[in-house]
Amino acid sequence: MGHETALTDRRVIPFLERGGRYWGPPDNDQTAIQELERLRGAGASHIVFAWPSFWWLDYYSGLRNHLQKNAPCLLSNERLLVFGLKA
């Protein structure tokens, strides 16, 4: 399977989103965590950070800590961070 088809069977949801559209960055850690948990409750199985968005995990340190405590890191390299959201 090529990289260009790797996500064709997945539904991609922007973070933050409203009605399936990107809504912009969260106002604070609490909003980010609430949105993450809302998406998890709605069936999201993973959250993926591509390298241009790695800064989120520095800026939203509460979100980073929440992920580290509640979601296993499935992939970590210089291009991607992938956390599993399923229990």
Jmol script that loads the backbone (N, CA, C; Angstrom):
load data "model"
ATOM      1  N   MET A   1       0.849  -1.177   0.000  1.00  0.00           N
ATOM      2  CA  MET A   1       0.000   0.000   0.000  1.00  0.00           C
ATOM      3  C   MET A   1       0.889   1.233   0.000  1.00  0.00           C
ATOM      4  N   GLY A   2       0.662   2.147  -0.927  1.00  0.00           N
ATOM      5  CA  GLY A   2       1.444   3.366  -1.003  1.00  0.00           C
ATOM      6  C   GLY A   2       1.009   4.379   0.032  1.00  0.00           C
ATOM      7  N   HIS A   3       1.886   5.340   0.300  1.00  0.00           N
ATOM      8  CA  HIS A   3       1.572   6.376   1.274  1.00  0.00           C
ATOM      9  C   HIS A   3       0.331   7.170   0.892  1.00  0.00           C
ATOM     10  N   GLU A   4       0.141   7.393  -0.402  1.00  0.00           N
ATOM     11  CA  GLU A   4      -0.988   8.203  -0.841  1.00  0.00           C
ATOM     12  C   GLU A   4      -2.325   7.523  -0.596  1.00  0.00           C
ATOM     13  N   THR A   5      -2.350   6.218  -0.386  1.00  0.00           N
ATOM     14  CA  THR A   5      -3.601   5.501  -0.147  1.00  0.00           C
ATOM     15  C   THR A   5      -3.727   5.008   1.288  1.00  0.00           C
ATOM     16  N   ALA A   6      -2.772   5.304   2.114  1.00  0.00           N
ATOM     17  CA  ALA A   6      -2.752   4.755   3.464  1.00  0.00           C
ATOM     18  C   ALA A   6      -3.950   5.178   4.308  1.00  0.00           C
ATOM     19  N   LEU A   7      -4.536   6.329   4.044  1.00  0.00           N
ATOM     20  CA  LEU A   7      -5.646   6.821   4.858  1.00  0.00           C
ATOM     21  C   LEU A   7      -6.986   6.781   4.138  1.00  0.00           C
ATOM     22  N   THR A   8      -7.053   6.138   2.993  1.00  0.00           N
ATOM     23  CA  THR A   8      -8.297   6.178   2.227  1.00  0.00           C
ATOM     24  C   THR A   8      -9.446   5.487   2.944  1.00  0.00           C
ATOM     25  N   ASP A   9      -9.166   4.550   3.830  1.00  0.00           N
ATOM     26  CA  ASP A   9     -10.243   3.871   4.555  1.00  0.00           C
ATOM     27  C   ASP A   9     -10.475   4.484   5.929  1.00  0.00           C
ATOM     28  N   ARG A  10      -9.919   5.651   6.177  1.00  0.00           N
ATOM     29  CA  ARG A  10     -10.053   6.346   7.460  1.00  0.00           C
ATOM     30  C   ARG A  10     -10.824   7.640   7.273  1.00  0.00           C
ATOM     31  N   ARG A  11     -11.549   8.011   8.311  1.00  0.00           N
ATOM     32  CA  ARG A  11     -12.209   9.316   8.328  1.00  0.00           C
ATOM     33  C   ARG A  11     -11.294  10.281   9.051  1.00  0.00           C
ATOM     34  N   VAL A  12     -10.917  11.348   8.402  1.00  0.00           N
ATOM     35  CA  VAL A  12     -10.029  12.346   8.984  1.00  0.00           C
ATOM     36  C   VAL A  12     -10.878  13.483   9.540  1.00  0.00           C
ATOM     37  N   ILE A  13     -10.678  13.781  10.815  1.00  0.00           N
ATOM     38  CA  ILE A  13     -11.434  14.832  11.498  1.00  0.00           C
ATOM     39  C   ILE A  13     -10.451  15.910  11.924  1.00  0.00           C
ATOM     40  N   PRO A  14     -10.657  17.149  11.517  1.00  0.00           N
ATOM     41  CA  PRO A  14      -9.752  18.212  11.971  1.00  0.00           C
ATOM     42  C   PRO A  14      -9.890  18.441  13.472  1.00  0.00           C
ATOM     43  N   PHE A  15      -8.856  18.965  14.067  1.00  0.00           N
ATOM     44  CA  PHE A  15      -8.847  19.226  15.512  1.00  0.00           C
ATOM     45  C   PHE A  15      -8.526  20.689  15.715  1.00  0.00           C
ATOM     46  N   LEU A  16      -9.352  21.442  16.183  1.00  0.00           N
ATOM     47  CA  LEU A  16     -10.742  21.419  16.585  1.00  0.00           C
ATOM     48  C   LEU A  16     -11.623  21.426  15.345  1.00  0.00           C
ATOM     49  N   GLU A  17     -12.817  20.891  15.498  1.00  0.00           N
ATOM     50  CA  GLU A  17     -13.732  20.874  14.371  1.00  0.00           C
ATOM     51  C   GLU A  17     -15.146  21.192  14.819  1.00  0.00           C
ATOM     52  N   ARG A  18     -15.890  21.756  13.907  1.00  0.00           N
ATOM     53  CA  ARG A  18     -17.327  21.961  14.059  1.00  0.00           C
ATOM     54  C   ARG A  18     -17.946  21.617  12.717  1.00  0.00           C
ATOM     55  N   GLY A  19     -18.856  20.672  12.746  1.00  0.00           N
ATOM     56  CA  GLY A  19     -19.505  20.269  11.498  1.00  0.00           C
ATOM     57  C   GLY A  19     -18.550  19.697  10.475  1.00  0.00           C
ATOM     58  N   GLY A  20     -17.451  19.091  10.941  1.00  0.00           N
ATOM     59  CA  GLY A  20     -16.476  18.497  10.037  1.00  0.00           C
ATOM     60  C   GLY A  20     -15.467  19.450   9.443  1.00  0.00           C
ATOM     61  N   ARG A  21     -15.531  20.718   9.830  1.00  0.00           N
ATOM     62  CA  ARG A  21     -14.594  21.727   9.305  1.00  0.00           C
ATOM     63  C   ARG A  21     -13.659  22.203  10.402  1.00  0.00           C
ATOM     64  N   TYR A  22     -12.450  22.547   9.995  1.00  0.00           N
ATOM     65  CA  TYR A  22     -11.470  23.061  10.949  1.00  0.00           C
ATOM     66  C   TYR A  22     -12.004  24.323  11.605  1.00  0.00           C
ATOM     67  N   TRP A  23     -11.913  24.390  12.928  1.00  0.00           N
ATOM     68  CA  TRP A  23     -12.479  25.482  13.709  1.00  0.00           C
ATOM     69  C   TRP A  23     -11.405  26.379  14.302  1.00  0.00           C
ATOM     70  N   GLY A  24     -10.141  26.031  14.126  1.00  0.00           N
ATOM     71  CA  GLY A  24      -9.057  26.832  14.683  1.00  0.00           C
ATOM     72  C   GLY A  24      -8.496  26.197  15.937  1.00  0.00           C
ATOM     73  N   PRO A  25      -7.413  26.751  16.427  1.00  0.00           N
ATOM     74  CA  PRO A  25      -6.779  26.177  17.618  1.00  0.00           C
ATOM     75  C   PRO A  25      -7.632  26.420  18.862  1.00  0.00           C
ATOM     76  N   PRO A  26      -7.502  25.555  19.854  1.00  0.00           N
ATOM     77  CA  PRO A  26      -8.251  25.737  21.096  1.00  0.00           C
ATOM     78  C   PRO A  26      -7.772  26.976  21.847  1.00  0.00           C
ATOM     79  N   ASP A  27      -8.673  27.534  22.644  1.00  0.00           N
ATOM     80  CA  ASP A  27      -8.330  28.709  23.442  1.00  0.00           C
ATOM     81  C   ASP A  27      -7.332  28.389  24.551  1.00  0.00           C
ATOM     82  N   ASN A  28      -7.408  27.150  25.069  1.00  0.00           N
ATOM     83  CA  ASN A  28      -6.564  26.782  26.204  1.00  0.00           C
ATOM     84  C   ASN A  28      -6.504  25.257  26.322  1.00  0.00           C
ATOM     85  N   ASP A  29      -5.745  24.795  27.293  1.00  0.00           N
ATOM     86  CA  ASP A  29      -5.598  23.349  27.500  1.00  0.00           C
ATOM     87  C   ASP A  29      -6.924  22.674  27.802  1.00  0.00           C
ATOM     88  N   GLN A  30      -7.738  23.305  28.631  1.00  0.00           N
ATOM     89  CA  GLN A  30      -9.020  22.711  29.010  1.00  0.00           C
ATOM     90  C   GLN A  30      -9.895  22.481  27.782  1.00  0.00           C
ATOM     91  N   THR A  31      -9.959  23.449  26.891  1.00  0.00           N
ATOM     92  CA  THR A  31     -10.739  23.307  25.665  1.00  0.00           C
ATOM     93  C   THR A  31     -10.172  22.197  24.793  1.00  0.00           C
ATOM     94  N   ALA A  32      -8.853  22.121  24.685  1.00  0.00           N
ATOM     95  CA  ALA A  32      -8.209  21.078  23.874  1.00  0.00           C
ATOM     96  C   ALA A  32      -8.530  19.691  24.428  1.00  0.00           C
ATOM     97  N   ILE A  33      -8.441  19.532  25.735  1.00  0.00           N
ATOM     98  CA  ILE A  33      -8.708  18.230  26.355  1.00  0.00           C
ATOM     99  C   ILE A  33     -10.182  17.869  26.205  1.00  0.00           C
ATOM    100  N   GLN A  34     -11.071  18.829  26.413  1.00  0.00           N
ATOM    101  CA  GLN A  34     -12.507  18.561  26.247  1.00  0.00           C
ATOM    102  C   GLN A  34     -12.815  18.124  24.818  1.00  0.00           C
ATOM    103  N   GLU A  35     -12.213  18.781  23.849  1.00  0.00           N
ATOM    104  CA  GLU A  35     -12.438  18.418  22.453  1.00  0.00           C
ATOM    105  C   GLU A  35     -11.870  17.037  22.154  1.00  0.00           C
ATOM    106  N   LEU A  36     -10.684  16.752  22.661  1.00  0.00           N
ATOM    107  CA  LEU A  36     -10.094  15.426  22.473  1.00  0.00           C
ATOM    108  C   LEU A  36     -11.022  14.352  23.026  1.00  0.00           C
ATOM    109  N   GLU A  37     -11.523  14.569  24.233  1.00  0.00           N
ATOM    110  CA  GLU A  37     -12.399  13.572  24.857  1.00  0.00           C
ATOM    111  C   GLU A  37     -13.748  13.484  24.158  1.00  0.00           C
ATOM    112  N   ARG A  38     -14.244  14.589  23.619  1.00  0.00           N
ATOM    113  CA  ARG A  38     -15.484  14.556  22.835  1.00  0.00           C
ATOM    114  C   ARG A  38     -15.297  13.685  21.597  1.00  0.00           C
ATOM    115  N   LEU A  39     -14.178  13.891  20.910  1.00  0.00           N
ATOM    116  CA  LEU A  39     -13.904  13.094  19.707  1.00  0.00           C
ATOM    117  C   LEU A  39     -13.679  11.625  20.057  1.00  0.00           C
ATOM    118  N   ARG A  40     -12.992  11.367  21.162  1.00  0.00           N
ATOM    119  CA  ARG A  40     -12.787   9.980  21.604  1.00  0.00           C
ATOM    120  C   ARG A  40     -14.146   9.332  21.863  1.00  0.00           C
ATOM    121  N   GLY A  41     -15.029  10.051  22.558  1.00  0.00           N
ATOM    122  CA  GLY A  41     -16.362   9.533  22.844  1.00  0.00           C
ATOM    123  C   GLY A  41     -17.196   9.300  21.588  1.00  0.00           C
ATOM    124  N   ALA A  42     -16.907  10.047  20.547  1.00  0.00           N
ATOM    125  CA  ALA A  42     -17.614   9.905  19.268  1.00  0.00           C
ATOM    126  C   ALA A  42     -16.990   8.824  18.388  1.00  0.00           C
ATOM    127  N   GLY A  43     -15.928   8.172  18.875  1.00  0.00           N
ATOM    128  CA  GLY A  43     -15.345   7.058  18.134  1.00  0.00           C
ATOM    129  C   GLY A  43     -13.992   7.294  17.502  1.00  0.00           C
ATOM    130  N   ALA A  44     -13.394   8.470  17.698  1.00  0.00           N
ATOM    131  CA  ALA A  44     -12.047   8.699  17.141  1.00  0.00           C
ATOM    132  C   ALA A  44     -11.078   7.691  17.749  1.00  0.00           C
ATOM    133  N   SER A  45     -10.268   7.092  16.923  1.00  0.00           N
ATOM    134  CA  SER A  45      -9.362   6.050  17.398  1.00  0.00           C
ATOM    135  C   SER A  45      -7.924   6.519  17.567  1.00  0.00           C
ATOM    136  N   HIS A  46      -7.552   7.616  16.907  1.00  0.00           N
ATOM    137  CA  HIS A  46      -6.180   8.114  16.965  1.00  0.00           C
ATOM    138  C   HIS A  46      -6.177   9.637  16.868  1.00  0.00           C
ATOM    139  N   ILE A  47      -5.135  10.243  17.384  1.00  0.00           N
ATOM    140  CA  ILE A  47      -4.842  11.644  17.085  1.00  0.00           C
ATOM    141  C   ILE A  47      -3.423  11.670  16.549  1.00  0.00           C
ATOM    142  N   VAL A  48      -3.248  12.368  15.439  1.00  0.00           N
ATOM    143  CA  VAL A  48      -1.970  12.406  14.729  1.00  0.00           C
ATOM    144  C   VAL A  48      -1.492  13.847  14.649  1.00  0.00           C
ATOM    145  N   PHE A  49      -0.245  14.055  15.021  1.00  0.00           N
ATOM    146  CA  PHE A  49       0.399  15.355  14.877  1.00  0.00           C
ATOM    147  C   PHE A  49       1.505  15.211  13.845  1.00  0.00           C
ATOM    148  N   ALA A  50       1.371  15.940  12.729  1.00  0.00           N
ATOM    149  CA  ALA A  50       2.442  16.001  11.745  1.00  0.00           C
ATOM    150  C   ALA A  50       3.444  17.061  12.203  1.00  0.00           C
ATOM    151  N   TRP A  51       4.675  16.971  11.758  1.00  0.00           N
ATOM    152  CA  TRP A  51       5.753  17.807  12.287  1.00  0.00           C
ATOM    153  C   TRP A  51       5.432  19.302  12.313  1.00  0.00           C
ATOM    154  N   PRO A  52       4.695  19.866  11.327  1.00  0.00           N
ATOM    155  CA  PRO A  52       4.420  21.307  11.449  1.00  0.00           C
ATOM    156  C   PRO A  52       3.557  21.663  12.661  1.00  0.00           C
ATOM    157  N   SER A  53       2.885  20.686  13.243  1.00  0.00           N
ATOM    158  CA  SER A  53       2.031  20.964  14.408  1.00  0.00           C
ATOM    159  C   SER A  53       2.621  20.450  15.725  1.00  0.00           C
ATOM    160  N   PHE A  54       3.873  20.036  15.729  1.00  0.00           N
ATOM    161  CA  PHE A  54       4.503  19.576  16.980  1.00  0.00           C
ATOM    162  C   PHE A  54       4.484  20.672  18.052  1.00  0.00           C
ATOM    163  N   TRP A  55       4.499  21.942  17.644  1.00  0.00           N
ATOM    164  CA  TRP A  55       4.496  23.041  18.606  1.00  0.00           C
ATOM    165  C   TRP A  55       3.272  22.995  19.517  1.00  0.00           C
ATOM    166  N   TRP A  56       2.170  22.405  19.029  1.00  0.00           N
ATOM    167  CA  TRP A  56       0.962  22.306  19.855  1.00  0.00           C
ATOM    168  C   TRP A  56       1.261  21.635  21.182  1.00  0.00           C
ATOM    169  N   LEU A  57       2.102  20.615  21.164  1.00  0.00           N
ATOM    170  CA  LEU A  57       2.371  19.846  22.377  1.00  0.00           C
ATOM    171  C   LEU A  57       3.274  20.590  23.350  1.00  0.00           C
ATOM    172  N   ASP A  58       3.955  21.615  22.879  1.00  0.00           N
ATOM    173  CA  ASP A  58       4.684  22.519  23.776  1.00  0.00           C
ATOM    174  C   ASP A  58       3.746  23.609  24.289  1.00  0.00           C
ATOM    175  N   TYR A  59       3.006  24.215  23.387  1.00  0.00           N
ATOM    176  CA  TYR A  59       2.119  25.312  23.746  1.00  0.00           C
ATOM    177  C   TYR A  59       0.970  24.841  24.637  1.00  0.00           C
ATOM    178  N   TYR A  60       0.383  23.691  24.293  1.00  0.00           N
ATOM    179  CA  TYR A  60      -0.699  23.095  25.074  1.00  0.00           C
ATOM    180  C   TYR A  60      -0.123  21.966  25.933  1.00  0.00           C
ATOM    181  N   SER A  61       0.661  22.333  26.917  1.00  0.00           N
ATOM    182  CA  SER A  61       1.336  21.324  27.743  1.00  0.00           C
ATOM    183  C   SER A  61       0.345  20.477  28.532  1.00  0.00           C
ATOM    184  N   GLY A  62      -0.807  21.037  28.890  1.00  0.00           N
ATOM    185  CA  GLY A  62      -1.836  20.248  29.569  1.00  0.00           C
ATOM    186  C   GLY A  62      -2.382  19.153  28.660  1.00  0.00           C
ATOM    187  N   LEU A  63      -2.570  19.464  27.382  1.00  0.00           N
ATOM    188  CA  LEU A  63      -2.994  18.459  26.407  1.00  0.00           C
ATOM    189  C   LEU A  63      -1.926  17.384  26.279  1.00  0.00           C
ATOM    190  N   ARG A  64      -0.665  17.801  26.167  1.00  0.00           N
ATOM    191  CA  ARG A  64       0.434  16.830  26.070  1.00  0.00           C
ATOM    192  C   ARG A  64       0.438  15.900  27.281  1.00  0.00           C
ATOM    193  N   ASN A  65       0.325  16.466  28.477  1.00  0.00           N
ATOM    194  CA  ASN A  65       0.324  15.650  29.695  1.00  0.00           C
ATOM    195  C   ASN A  65      -0.871  14.699  29.714  1.00  0.00           C
ATOM    196  N   HIS A  66      -2.020  15.187  29.289  1.00  0.00           N
ATOM    197  CA  HIS A  66      -3.223  14.351  29.236  1.00  0.00           C
ATOM    198  C   HIS A  66      -3.020  13.183  28.273  1.00  0.00           C
ATOM    199  N   LEU A  67      -2.460  13.465  27.108  1.00  0.00           N
ATOM    200  CA  LEU A  67      -2.190  12.395  26.144  1.00  0.00           C
ATOM    201  C   LEU A  67      -1.187  11.392  26.713  1.00  0.00           C
ATOM    202  N   GLN A  68      -0.123  11.881  27.325  1.00  0.00           N
ATOM    203  CA  GLN A  68       0.891  10.985  27.864  1.00  0.00           C
ATOM    204  C   GLN A  68       0.329  10.071  28.937  1.00  0.00           C
ATOM    205  N   LYS A  69      -0.645  10.551  29.704  1.00  0.00           N
ATOM    206  CA  LYS A  69      -1.245   9.747  30.779  1.00  0.00           C
ATOM    207  C   LYS A  69      -2.360   8.836  30.293  1.00  0.00           C
ATOM    208  N   ASN A  70      -3.050   9.217  29.208  1.00  0.00           N
ATOM    209  CA  ASN A  70      -4.288   8.540  28.830  1.00  0.00           C
ATOM    210  C   ASN A  70      -4.325   7.932  27.438  1.00  0.00           C
ATOM    211  N   ALA A  71      -3.256   8.079  26.673  1.00  0.00           N
ATOM    212  CA  ALA A  71      -3.250   7.570  25.301  1.00  0.00           C
ATOM    213  C   ALA A  71      -1.844   7.084  24.960  1.00  0.00           C
ATOM    214  N   PRO A  72      -1.701   5.815  24.633  1.00  0.00           N
ATOM    215  CA  PRO A  72      -0.364   5.333  24.290  1.00  0.00           C
ATOM    216  C   PRO A  72       0.165   5.985  23.017  1.00  0.00           C
ATOM    217  N   CYS A  73       1.449   6.309  23.027  1.00  0.00           N
ATOM    218  CA  CYS A  73       2.097   6.823  21.833  1.00  0.00           C
ATOM    219  C   CYS A  73       2.440   5.627  20.949  1.00  0.00           C
ATOM    220  N   LEU A  74       1.823   5.555  19.790  1.00  0.00           N
ATOM    221  CA  LEU A  74       1.990   4.417  18.889  1.00  0.00           C
ATOM    222  C   LEU A  74       3.110   4.620  17.878  1.00  0.00           C
ATOM    223  N   LEU A  75       3.426   5.893  17.606  1.00  0.00           N
ATOM    224  CA  LEU A  75       4.498   6.205  16.665  1.00  0.00           C
ATOM    225  C   LEU A  75       5.071   7.557  17.036  1.00  0.00           C
ATOM    226  N   SER A  76       6.378   7.624  17.086  1.00  0.00           N
ATOM    227  CA  SER A  76       7.061   8.885  17.369  1.00  0.00           C
ATOM    228  C   SER A  76       8.334   8.927  16.543  1.00  0.00           C
ATOM    229  N   ASN A  77       8.365   9.855  15.590  1.00  0.00           N
ATOM    230  CA  ASN A  77       9.577  10.065  14.814  1.00  0.00           C
ATOM    231  C   ASN A  77       9.657  11.546  14.455  1.00  0.00           C
ATOM    232  N   GLU A  78      10.564  11.918  13.591  1.00  0.00           N
ATOM    233  CA  GLU A  78      10.756  13.334  13.267  1.00  0.00           C
ATOM    234  C   GLU A  78       9.626  13.913  12.419  1.00  0.00           C
ATOM    235  N   ARG A  79       8.733  13.079  11.919  1.00  0.00           N
ATOM    236  CA  ARG A  79       7.652  13.556  11.053  1.00  0.00           C
ATOM    237  C   ARG A  79       6.259  13.415  11.642  1.00  0.00           C
ATOM    238  N   LEU A  80       6.057  12.424  12.503  1.00  0.00           N
ATOM    239  CA  LEU A  80       4.728  12.143  13.026  1.00  0.00           C
ATOM    240  C   LEU A  80       4.754  11.721  14.486  1.00  0.00           C
ATOM    241  N   LEU A  81       3.696  12.100  15.197  1.00  0.00           N
ATOM    242  CA  LEU A  81       3.394  11.562  16.521  1.00  0.00           C
ATOM    243  C   LEU A  81       1.964  11.034  16.436  1.00  0.00           C
ATOM    244  N   VAL A  82       1.767   9.783  16.807  1.00  0.00           N
ATOM    245  CA  VAL A  82       0.449   9.168  16.742  1.00  0.00           C
ATOM    246  C   VAL A  82       0.118   8.601  18.116  1.00  0.00           C
ATOM    247  N   PHE A  83      -1.026   9.018  18.645  1.00  0.00           N
ATOM    248  CA  PHE A  83      -1.502   8.521  19.930  1.00  0.00           C
ATOM    249  C   PHE A  83      -2.772   7.713  19.690  1.00  0.00           C
ATOM    250  N   GLY A  84      -2.890   6.574  20.364  1.00  0.00           N
ATOM    251  CA  GLY A  84      -4.090   5.747  20.295  1.00  0.00           C
ATOM    252  C   GLY A  84      -5.116   6.236  21.301  1.00  0.00           C
ATOM    253  N   LEU A  85      -6.348   6.368  20.877  1.00  0.00           N
ATOM    254  CA  LEU A  85      -7.403   6.880  21.751  1.00  0.00           C
ATOM    255  C   LEU A  85      -8.362   5.809  22.239  1.00  0.00           C
ATOM    256  N   LYS A  86      -8.294   4.620  21.691  1.00  0.00           N
ATOM    257  CA  LYS A  86      -9.187   3.544  22.114  1.00  0.00           C
ATOM    258  C   LYS A  86      -8.670   2.928  23.404  1.00  0.00           C
ATOM    259  N   ALA A  87      -9.606   2.571  24.255  1.00  0.00           N
ATOM    260  CA  ALA A  87      -9.220   1.953  25.550  1.00  0.00           C
ATOM    261  C   ALA A  87      -8.823   0.519  25.358  1.00  0.00           C
TER     262      ALA A  87
END
end "model"
wireframe off; spacefill off
backbone 0.3
color backbone group
